[in-house]
Amino acid sequence: MAKTLKDHLDFALESLEEGDFKRFKRTLNDAQVEDGYDKIPRGRLEKADTMDVAELIISYYRQEYGLRLTLEVLQKINTKDVAETLRSAAGADGPARSTAPPLKPSTGGAGARPSGKHFVDKHREDIIQRCTLVDPILDRLFSLDFLTQEQYDFVRVMNTTQNKMRELYRLMLGWGESDKDQFYQALKEQNGPLIRDLGGR
């Protein structure tokens, strides 16, 4: 079975000396993250072991940015050999894949469009304005670890479905195509008539 990005991250962090691992967590916590991402809370990082840190990185920063940020931190703490090993190992299996299981059997990327723009991006405004069932979508995405507990709670308490969906789109900025496919499937399950009306399948 091919290793996931989380496996590669865990192996890389296991390769660090104890002092370097502490410096990694401290530097990761101090790093300026890109817009659309939330920092991992310091309290969650301080007592986390290598496997926990790998899971937190994927949970908060998704696949592509999580790998990139990890490599940057490894370079900053002068563990370039570990960074290069991780870069090679993660690249050996091709593009990073989502570790979340599909909501239903793959249909060849139903949310994708020949134009290259994903369905959920192309119809962002309509989905925000017309999506009526948001909470079940949040429940599903949370169960698949696409949202942290803090993110889930923050979106759930918003007072309108439009605000909930806008915030969900903000959190979605760092998601890859396969992650957006999962979001599309959740939308389709809960708001099928809307998706069909917008030309989805």
C-alpha positions in Angstrom: 0.0 0.0 0.0 1.3 3.4 -1.0 2.2 5.7 1.9 0.2 8.8 2.5 1.6 12.3 3.0 0.8 11.9 6.7 3.1 8.8 6.8 5.9 10.7 5.2 5.5 13.6 7.6 5.5 11.3 10.6 8.6 9.5 9.4 10.4 12.8 8.8 9.6 14.1 12.2 10.6 10.8 13.8 14.0 11.3 12.2 14.6 14.5 14.1 16.6 14.6 17.3 14.5 15.5 20.4 15.9 19.0 20.5 15.3 19.5 16.8 11.7 18.3 17.1 11.0 20.8 19.9 12.5 23.5 17.7 10.4 22.3 14.8 7.2 22.7 16.8 8.2 26.1 18.1 9.2 27.4 14.7 6.0 26.0 13.1 3.9 27.8 15.7 5.8 31.1 15.1 5.6 30.8 11.3 3.5 33.3 9.3 0.9 31.2 7.5 -0.7 32.2 4.2 -4.1 33.9 4.1 -7.0 31.5 4.5 -5.2 29.3 7.0 -5.4 29.3 10.8 -2.4 28.6 13.0 -2.3 25.4 15.0 -3.0 26.4 18.6 0.3 26.5 20.7 -1.3 24.3 23.4 -2.0 21.5 20.9 1.5 21.5 19.5 3.4 21.6 22.8 2.5 18.1 24.0 2.0 16.5 20.6 4.1 13.6 19.4 5.3 13.2 15.8 2.2 11.4 14.7 -0.1 14.1 16.3 1.9 16.9 14.7 1.6 15.2 11.3 -2.1 14.9 11.7 -2.4 18.6 12.9 -0.4 19.8 9.8 -2.7 17.9 7.4 -5.8 19.0 9.4 -5.0 22.7 9.5 -3.0 23.2 6.3 -4.2 20.4 4.0 -1.9 18.4 1.8 -0.1 20.7 -0.6 0.5 23.7 1.7 1.1 21.4 4.7 4.0 19.8 2.9 5.4 23.1 1.7 5.2 24.6 5.2 6.8 21.6 6.8 9.7 21.8 4.3 10.2 25.5 5.0 10.3 24.9 8.8 12.8 22.0 8.4 15.0 24.3 6.4 14.7 27.1 9.0 15.9 24.9 11.8 18.8 23.7 9.7 17.7 20.1 9.2 18.1 20.2 5.5 18.9 16.5 5.2 15.5 15.6 6.7 13.9 18.2 4.4 15.4 16.6 1.3 14.5 13.1 2.4 10.9 14.2 2.9 10.8 16.1 -0.4 12.0 13.0 -2.2 9.7 10.6 -0.4 6.6 12.7 -0.8 7.4 13.3 -4.5 8.1 9.7 -5.2 4.4 8.8 -4.8 3.2 11.6 -7.1 1.1 14.5 -6.1 -0.2 14.5 -2.5 -3.5 12.8 -2.1 -6.3 13.4 0.4 -6.3 10.9 3.2 -10.0 11.4 3.7 -12.2 8.5 2.3 -14.5 9.4 -0.6 -18.1 10.1 0.2 -19.1 7.7 -2.5 -17.3 5.7 -5.3 -15.4 8.0 -7.6 -17.2 9.1 -10.7 -14.1 10.5 -12.4 -14.1 13.8 -10.7 -17.7 14.8 -11.1 -17.0 18.3 -9.8 -14.3 19.0 -12.3 -14.9 21.0 -15.5 -13.1 20.8 -18.8 -12.3 24.5 -18.4 -10.1 23.6 -15.5 -12.2 25.6 -13.0 -13.9 23.4 -10.4 -17.7 23.4 -10.2 -17.7 24.8 -6.6 -15.4 27.7 -7.7 -17.3 28.4 -10.9 -20.7 28.5 -9.1 -19.5 30.1 -5.8 -22.0 33.0 -5.7 -25.0 30.8 -6.6 -24.0 28.2 -4.0 -23.5 30.8 -1.3 -26.9 32.4 -2.0 -29.0 29.4 -2.7 -27.6 26.5 -0.6 -30.2 25.8 2.1 -28.8 22.8 4.0 -25.4 23.8 5.3 -25.2 22.0 8.7 -25.3 18.5 7.3 -22.5 19.5 4.9 -20.5 20.7 7.9 -21.2 17.5 9.8 -19.9 15.4 6.9 -16.8 17.5 6.3 -16.0 17.5 10.0 -16.4 13.7 10.2 -13.9 13.4 7.3 -11.4 15.7 9.1 -11.7 18.5 6.5 -12.6 20.8 9.4 -11.1 21.1 12.8 -13.3 21.3 15.9 -12.7 25.0 16.2 -13.5 25.7 12.6 -16.7 23.5 12.8 -17.9 25.3 15.9 -17.2 28.7 14.5 -19.1 28.1 11.3 -22.0 26.4 13.0 -22.9 29.4 15.2 -23.2 31.8 12.3 -26.7 33.3 12.0 -27.4 32.7 8.3 -26.8 30.0 5.8 -25.1 32.5 3.5 -22.6 33.5 6.2 -21.9 29.9 7.0 -21.2 29.1 3.3 -19.0 32.2 2.9 -16.9 31.1 5.8 -16.7 27.6 4.5 -15.5 29.0 1.2 -12.9 31.0 3.1 -11.6 27.8 4.8 -11.7 26.1 1.4 -9.0 28.4 0.0 -6.2 25.9 0.7 -8.0 22.9 -0.6 -6.9 20.9 -3.6 -9.0 19.5 -6.4 -9.7 16.2 -4.6 -10.8 18.0 -1.5 -13.2 20.2 -3.5 -14.6 17.0 -5.0 -15.5 15.8 -1.5 -17.2 19.2 -0.9 -19.0 18.9 -4.2 -20.3 15.4 -3.3 -21.5 16.7 0.1 -23.3 19.6 -1.6 -24.9 17.2 -4.1 -26.2 14.9 -1.4 -27.8 17.6 0.6 -28.7 20.1 -2.1 -29.3 17.9 -5.2 -31.8 20.1 -6.9 -29.6 23.2 -6.7 -26.6 21.3 -8.1 -28.6 19.9 -10.9 -30.0 23.4 -11.7 -26.4 24.7 -11.9 -25.5 21.9 -14.4 -23.9 19.5 -12.0 -24.1 15.7 -12.4 
